[in-house]
Amino acid sequence: MSRLRAALPLILLVLAGIVLFASGALDRFHPEQLIAHQEQMRAHIAEHPWTTRIVFIGLLILVMATGIPGAVVVILAGGFAFGVVEGTFYSSIGLTLGSLILYLASRYAFGSGSRHPPAIVERLRHGFARHPVSYTLFLRFIPVMPFGGVTIGLAWLRCSLRLFLGATWLGGTVTLVFENLIGAGISDAMSHGDRFGLGLLRYPQVWLPLGGVVILALLPMLIERIVLKRAQARESLGVQRGDRVVIQSVAVRSRIDREKHD
């Protein structure tokens, strides 16, 4: 019963995410829907500037707290509706607060984390155990796995609240800048009459930030290769040094043997 009570906040978040995802509410944030109702959206934002911004932040908090797929769509919509600077700022608030709610619910559900960790945590355990600060920043700066999955993994690993908040805000904001640039670029490109699709890649304001996201996604593989090559180089250097020591030892013994015979 105590375990069920501890897991109740996390269970409620998951159920809320399922209801939100199944309701189709996030479909309204698809770029084609935003373009189709662009005039009404702009007029509504101008008429209710604070309400629309608070609703956007609240929705992103809910999406991030439940960990459901669709956060990127909402973030792109923020760049589409509010521009890069405002969109990034509001998304940063929603992302940080939503991730904090998921982190606290997960940490409360997992307790001391003494039970066998799920598979997603096993992927993070070794790096976090050796370098908790740098590894947490690495996970937040570079999208090696879903944002919500990393949040749950860090909660299981008992990452400190201060480190979690700092890394989430800083690393999340870097990714948000690119995503809001994409959203604003899509808005500009589709305002010329283009439909949502691969044809939008003709516009630099779309493919340049998209390229930045791709580079961020490829960084883990590049870093892994660099680390592997350095490790192999160190191992090779160690073998060479060991061979030199053996050769020098053999030479010294031979010289000693000759001196004895003389």
N, C-alpha and C positions, 0 to 999 in steps of 0.2 A: 504493500500500500504506500509506503514511504517513497519507493522508487517511482511509482505512478504519479504521486503528488509532485515529486521533483521534476518529472518529465512533462507535467501538464502544460506549463507555458510554451515549451517547444512544440508540443502536440497541437496546441491551439494556433500557433503561428503557421504550422504546416497546413492545418485545415483551412485557415484563412487564405493561404496562398492557393490552395486547390480551388476554393470557391471563386477567388478573384480571377484565376487563369481560366476556369471553365465558363465564367460569365461572359467572356469575350470583351470585357471592358478595355483591355489593352489594345484591341484592334482599332480603336478610335485614334490611336497615336501612330498608326501606320502613315508613312509619308504621303501616299495617295489620298488618304482620308483628310489629312491636314491641308493638302493643296486644294481638294474639292471644297473645303469649308474655310478657306484661308481668310476671306473677307469677314465672315462672321467671327472667326477666331480673333483676328486683329481688333475688330470692333469690341468684342467682349473683354479683351485684355486692356484696351484703352478705357473702357467703361468701369471695369473692376480691377484695377492694377494690383492691389494688395491681395484681394481674394484669390485671383488666378495664380499668383505666385505661391501663396500659402497652400492652396490645393495641390499644386504641382509638387512642392516639397513634401507634403503629407503623403501623396501617392507614391513617390519614390521611396520614402521611409517604409511604407507598407511593403512595397515590392522587394526592397533589400532585406527587410526583417524576415520575410517569409522565404527568401532564397529561391523564388520561382524564376524560370526563364522569362525574359521580357524586360529586364532592367535597361538593356541597351536601347530598346525601342523608346522607352520613356526618356532616356537621356538624350537621344537624338532629337526627340520632339522638343526638349528644352532648348537645344541650340537652334532648332527650327523656329520656335515661337519667340524666344527672348534674345537671341543672338549669342555669340560666343562667350563674351565676358559675363553677362548676367546668367546665361544658361549654365556655365561652369560653376559659378558661385552658388546658385540654388541647388544644382546637382550635388555639389560637394557637401552641402549641409544635409541633404536627404540621404546620400550614400553613407556618410559618417554616422548619423543618428540611427539609420536602419540597421547598419552593420553592428552598432553597439547593442541594440535590442536583441539581435540574433546571437551575438556573443554572450550576453548575460544569460539569456534563456538556455543556451547550450551548456554554458559552464555550470549553471544550477542543475541541469539535467544530468550531466556527467559526474557531478560530485568531485571526488578526489582523482578521478581518472585512473583508478587502480584496475578496472576491468580491461579485458583485451580490447585494444583500440580498433576502430573500423579501418577498412583498407585505405581510405583517403588520408587517414592520419599516419599510417605506416610510411607513406610516401614523404611525409614532412618530418618524421621523428628524428632521423639521423642528423640532417642539416641543422635543425633547431637545437638539438642537444649540444652540438659543437659551437655554434655561433648564433645564439638566440637573437641578438639585436640585428646584425647584418642580414641574417636569413629571413627574419620577419620583414625587413625593408625590401629585400629581394622579392619576396612573394607578393608584396603589395605593388611594387613598381612594375613587375613583369608578369603578365597573365599566363602563368603555367597551368592554371586550372580555374574553374569557376570561382568568382569572388565569394559567393556564399559558402562554397566548399572549403575555401581557405579559412574563412571566419570560424566555421565549425571545428576545423582541424586545430587552429590556434587556441580555441577555447578548451579543447581536450588536452592540449599540451600545457595548459595553465600559463599561457602567455600573460604577462602583467598587463593590467588595464591601461597604464600610461603608455607602454610600448605599443599596445594594440591600437589605441586611439591615434597616436602620433603617426604610426606607419600607415594606418588606414586613410587618414586624412591626406597625408603627403603623397603616398603612392597612388591613391585613388584619384587625386586631383590631376596628376600628370596624365593618366589615361583619359580622364574626363575632358581635358583640353582638346585632345585629338577627336574624341567622339562628338563634342559640341561643334568643332570645326566641320566635321562631316555633316552634322545636322543642318548647320547654317549653309553649307555648300549645296546640299540637296535642295534646300528651300530656294536658293538663288537659281539653281539649274532648272528646277521644275517650274519656276515662275516664267520661264521662256517657252513653255508649252511641251517640254519633254515629259515622257512617262517614266515612272519609277522602273529602273532596270539597268542593264549593263551599259546602255547608251549614256548614262550619266557620267561614266568614266572618261568621257571626252572633256570634261570640265576640270581644270587644275584644282579648283576649290573643293573638288570631291576626291580626286585620286591622290593628291598630295597628303592630306591628313590620313586617308585610308592606308597609304604607304607607310606612314608613321606607326599606325597600329600593327601592320604586318611586321615591321622591324621589331617592335616591342615583343610580338609573339615569337619571333625567331631568336631573340636574344638568349633564352635558356639553352638552346642547342649550341649556339656559338660559344657561350661561356663554358658549357660542358666540354666542348672540343678543346678549347684553350687550356682548361684545367687538366684534361686528360693528356694533352701533348706535354704540358709542363711536368706532370707526374712521370710520364715515360722518359722525358729528358733527364729528370733527377735520378730515376732508376738506372738509366744507361750510364750517367756520370758516376753513380755509386759503384756500378760494376767495373767501370774503367779504373776507378781509384783502387778498388779491391784488387784488380789484376796487377796494378803497379806495386801495391804493397807486397803481394805474393812474389813478384819478380825480384823486388828489392831484397826481400827476406832470403830468397834462394841465392841471390848473388852474395849477400853477406855471409851466409853459411858456407858457400863454396870458398870464399876468401879465407874464412877462419880455418876450414879444413886444409887448405893449401899451406897456411902458415904453420899449422900443427905438423904436417909432414916435413916441412923444411926444418 
